[in-house]
Amino acid sequence: MRICIIASVFPPDIGGPATYVPAIARALVERGHQVKVIAVTDPAHLQCEGRYPFPVFRIPRRPVWRRALSALLALWQHGRDADVIYANGMFLEAALAKAIVRKPVVMKIVGDEAWERSTRRGWTQDGFEDFQRRRQR
């Protein structure tokens, strides 16, 4: 199977996804799948090379409008020959790419963007679990 992974965090960035995405991509390659990774990164890391058994295509993180356009272009270039697109972040771009390349998209969603945004903007004082249980306006 040919899998195109899009990641909003990838080494040398740090964090859970920066650990998880290379590990899952490597495991998929070891199982015989063809994997490509499209990764968002800071400008200083655009030319960063790692030793991965799969190609990594890096796009700049900022400005956001350019990142979105670059991600869509990269997904069109590298996702159209994939059997599936796996999104670990950048969900809007992945959803738009699904319409463009007409491939199934699997999204790994951690957390709750609605709760995070509502908390940041002061719209709720609920903790994560209470927010999930209550009907929101």
Sequence and secondary structure as in RCSB ss.txt:
>XXXX:A:sequence
MRICIIASVFPPDIGGPATYVPAIARALVERGHQVKVIAVTDPAHLQCEGRYPFPVFRIPRRPVWRRALSALLAL
WQHGRDADVIYANGMFLEAALAKAIVRKPVVMKIVGDEAWERSTRRGWTQDGFEDFQRRRQR
>XXXX:A:secstr
 EEEEEES  TTS SHHHHHHHHHHHHHHHTT EEEEEEEE GGGTT     SS EEEEE  SHHHHHHHHHHHH
HHHHTT SEEEEES HHHHHHHHHHH   EEE   S HHHHHHHHTTS    HHHHHHS   
